[in-house]
Amino acid sequence: MKLLLITLLSAFFLASCAHHHKDVEHHHHKSCDKNCKLHHEKGEMFDKHCAQSISEGDLHVKGSDDFKIKHAGHVYYFSSEEKLQKFKMDIEASTKRAQKNWQVGGVNR
C-alpha cells in the first residue's frame, strides 16, 4: 500500500510540472530554437537584428540583449548604445523605415 501511495504521489508531482504554462518564467528550459513553442517576450522585432541598422537598409547586423528598448508593445534590439540612441531620436520614423526595409528584404533573409 505504501508503494502504491508513493508511486501515485511521485506521478502527481512529475505531471504537475509537465503541463503547459503561459508564463515563460515557469518553464525549466534553458534555451530553445526557432521551432520552440514557448511564449517568448511579446513583440520581439526583426528576429533580434539591430533595428537601427535595418532602418538604414542593413538587415544583417545582429542586436544585443544589452541594447534593447520596448516601444508600443514591441521589443527592439540594437548592436550598440549609439544605434539605440539614434533610433530613439525619431522613433516613429525609424520604426516605419525598419519595418518597410524588413518586409522588402524578407526575400533575401
N, C-alpha and C positions, 0 to 999 in steps of 0.2 A: 504494500500500500504506500509506504514511504517513497519507494522508487517511482511509482506512478505519479505521485504528487510532485516530486522533484522534476520529473520529465515534463509534466504539464506546465509547471511554473517556468521552467527553462524555455520551453517553446513559446510561452506567452511573452517573456522578456525579449526573446530574439525577434519575434514577429512585431512587437511594438515599435522597434526601431526600423523595421523594414518597410513600413508604409510610407507613402509619399507626403511630404510637407510642402507647403507653398514657400516657406522661409528657407532661403539658401543656407543661412547660418546653421540650421539644424542638421543639414546633411554632413556626413562624415567624409565626403570626398575631398581630396586634397587638390585635385586638378581634373580637368576634363578636356575633351577635344571638341571639334566643331559639331559632332553628332550628339553631344551631351544634351540630355533633356532637362537639366536643372534650370530653374528660373534664374536667369542672370540679372544683373543690375539693369533696371528698366532704361530703355533708350540708349544703350551703348551704341555710339555712332561710328560709322566708317570702319568697322572691324578693327577698332583701336589704332587706326592710322592717324597721323598728325592732321588735324582739321585745318590748320593754317596753311600747311603745305598743299593740301587738297584744294583749298580756295585759290591758291596760286597756280594750280594746274599740275602739281607733282603728287601723284597718287601712291607713290611707293614708300614714302617716309613713314616709319612706324612711330606711334606715340608712346608715351611712357606713363606708368601709373603715378609717377612723381609729379606730372604736369597734366592735370585734368580739371575741368570745370563742369558744373551742372547748369544747364540753361533750358528753360521751357520743357522740362521733363526729359531732357536728353543729357547724356554724358559725352563730352568732347575731350579727346586726348591730344597731347602736343608733344613734340620732340624736345622742346626747351622752354624755359621761362619766357624768353624773348618772343617765341612764336605764340605762346599763350597770351601775352600782353598785347601783341599786335592784333590778334584775333578779337580781343575784348574791346579794342578801340572803336570798332563799329561792328558789334556782334551780329546785328540783324543782317547787314550786307554780307558779312563774312560767312554766316551760315547758309545764306541763299547761294552764294558763289560755290561754296564747298559742296552743297547738295547737288547743284547743277553739274559740276565737274565730276562728282562721284557717279551720277547716273549716266552721263555721257561716256565716261571712261569704263563703265561696267563691262563692256565687251572685251576690254583689254586685261581685266583683272583675272 
